Amino acid sequence: MIAEYEAKVIELADTVVFDERTARLHMDCSEAATDAQALIAGNTNTAQNQERYKAEHDALVARYDAAKAQLETVSRERQEQIVLKEKTRRFLDILKDISVPLSAFDEQLWQATAELLVVRSAEDVTVIFRSGAKIGVRLENK
């Protein structure tokens, strides 16, 4: 189990996909802004059909806004992955500190590892750990 969490920490540490998408979206924003500035300058210096100008300008603004919104989403997802990596690493450190098999409930371990207990019914419970891992538990009603 520890090896699986170590692999997960390494996987979560890799933000290359986010970084590549961020660079591409920054470039999209920059290109849309540059194109909009050129369009505005052209409209200032040369008489143009204002309906066509407005349509082109609106399209560039929409392109910029879409890229900026995607950039914010990618940035948030990257940060969430970093937070999950840290939670998983802390969870792994706690697991590594356990030197003997548990023979009884350990309240300190529970508090250190469990983040949330979701009770859907008397028989259906889900434990959400600080690492983000979830375990569904079916309880027998006696």
C-alpha positions as CSV (number, residue, x, y, z in Angstrom):
1,M,0.0,0.0,0.0
2,I,2.8,2.4,0.8
3,A,4.4,1.8,-2.6
4,E,1.1,2.7,-4.3
5,Y,0.9,6.0,-2.3
6,E,4.6,6.8,-3.2
7,A,3.7,6.3,-6.9
8,K,0.7,8.5,-6.5
9,V,2.8,11.3,-4.9
10,I,5.2,11.1,-7.9
11,E,2.3,11.2,-10.3
12,L,0.7,14.2,-8.6
13,A,4.0,16.1,-8.5
14,D,4.1,16.1,-12.3
15,T,2.5,19.3,-13.5
16,V,4.0,19.3,-17.0
17,V,0.5,19.0,-18.7
18,F,-0.8,21.9,-16.7
19,D,2.3,24.0,-17.5
20,E,2.1,23.2,-21.2
21,R,-1.6,24.2,-21.3
22,T,-0.9,27.3,-19.3
23,A,1.9,28.4,-21.8
24,R,-0.4,27.7,-24.7
25,L,-3.3,29.7,-23.1
26,H,-1.0,32.6,-22.3
27,M,0.0,32.7,-25.9
28,D,-3.6,32.6,-27.0
29,C,-4.4,35.5,-24.7
30,S,-1.4,37.5,-26.0
31,E,-2.3,36.8,-29.6
32,A,-5.9,37.8,-29.2
33,A,-4.8,41.1,-27.4
34,T,-2.3,41.9,-30.1
35,D,-4.8,41.2,-32.8
36,A,-7.4,43.4,-31.0
37,Q,-4.8,46.3,-30.7
38,A,-3.9,46.0,-34.4
39,L,-7.6,46.0,-35.3
40,I,-8.2,49.1,-33.1
41,A,-5.2,50.9,-34.6
42,G,-6.4,50.1,-38.1
43,N,-9.9,51.4,-37.3
44,T,-8.3,54.6,-35.9
45,N,-6.1,55.2,-39.0
46,T,-8.4,54.0,-41.8
47,A,-12.1,54.4,-42.5
48,Q,-13.8,51.0,-42.1
49,N,-17.1,49.4,-42.1
50,Q,-18.0,49.7,-38.4
51,E,-20.3,46.8,-38.3
52,R,-17.6,44.5,-39.6
53,Y,-15.1,46.2,-37.3
54,K,-17.4,45.6,-34.3
55,A,-17.9,42.0,-35.2
56,E,-14.2,41.3,-35.6
57,H,-13.5,43.2,-32.3
58,D,-16.2,41.2,-30.5
59,A,-14.8,38.0,-31.8
60,L,-11.3,38.9,-30.6
61,V,-12.6,39.9,-27.2
62,A,-14.5,36.6,-26.9
63,R,-11.4,34.7,-28.0
64,Y,-9.4,36.5,-25.3
65,D,-12.1,36.0,-22.6
66,A,-12.4,32.2,-23.4
67,A,-8.6,31.7,-23.2
68,K,-8.5,33.7,-20.0
69,A,-11.3,31.6,-18.5
70,Q,-9.5,28.4,-19.5
71,L,-6.3,29.7,-18.0
72,E,-8.0,30.3,-14.7
73,T,-9.5,26.8,-14.8
74,V,-6.1,25.2,-15.6
75,S,-4.5,27.2,-12.8
76,R,-7.1,26.1,-10.3
77,E,-6.8,22.5,-11.3
78,R,-3.0,22.7,-11.1
79,Q,-3.3,24.1,-7.6
80,E,-5.8,21.4,-6.6
81,Q,-3.4,18.7,-7.8
82,I,-0.5,20.3,-5.7
83,V,-2.8,20.3,-2.6
84,L,-3.7,16.7,-3.2
85,K,-0.1,15.8,-3.6
86,E,0.7,17.4,-0.2
87,K,-2.2,15.7,1.5
88,T,-1.2,12.3,0.0
89,R,2.4,12.9,1.1
90,R,1.4,13.7,4.7
91,F,-0.9,10.6,4.7
92,L,2.0,8.5,3.5
93,D,4.3,9.9,6.2
94,I,1.7,8.9,8.8
95,L,1.5,5.4,7.3
96,K,5.2,5.0,7.4
97,D,5.3,5.9,11.1
98,I,3.2,2.9,12.0
99,S,5.7,0.3,13.0
100,V,3.4,-2.5,14.2
101,P,0.1,-3.8,12.9
102,L,-2.9,-2.3,14.6
103,S,-4.8,-4.6,16.8
104,A,-7.4,-2.0,18.0
105,F,-8.9,1.3,17.0
106,D,-6.3,4.1,17.1
107,E,-8.0,7.4,17.7
108,Q,-4.9,9.5,16.9
109,L,-4.3,7.6,13.6
110,W,-8.0,8.1,12.7
111,Q,-7.8,11.8,13.4
112,A,-4.6,12.2,11.5
113,T,-5.8,10.3,8.4
114,A,-9.5,10.6,8.1
115,E,-10.9,13.9,6.7
116,L,-14.6,13.2,6.4
117,L,-17.0,10.5,7.2
118,V,-20.1,10.5,4.9
119,V,-23.1,8.7,6.3
120,R,-25.7,8.1,3.6
121,S,-27.7,5.7,5.7
122,A,-27.3,3.3,8.6
123,E,-25.8,0.8,6.2
124,D,-23.9,3.0,3.7
125,V,-20.8,5.0,4.9
126,T,-17.9,6.4,3.0
127,V,-14.6,7.4,4.6
128,I,-12.7,10.2,2.8
129,F,-9.0,10.3,3.8
130,R,-6.8,13.4,3.8
131,S,-5.0,11.9,0.8
132,G,-8.2,12.1,-1.2
133,A,-8.7,8.3,-1.1
134,K,-12.3,7.2,-0.5
135,I,-13.4,3.9,0.9
136,G,-17.1,2.8,0.8
137,V,-18.2,0.7,3.7
138,R,-21.4,-1.4,3.9
139,L,-22.5,-1.9,7.4
140,E,-24.8,-4.8,8.5
141,N,-27.8,-3.6,10.3
142,K,-28.2,-5.9,13.4
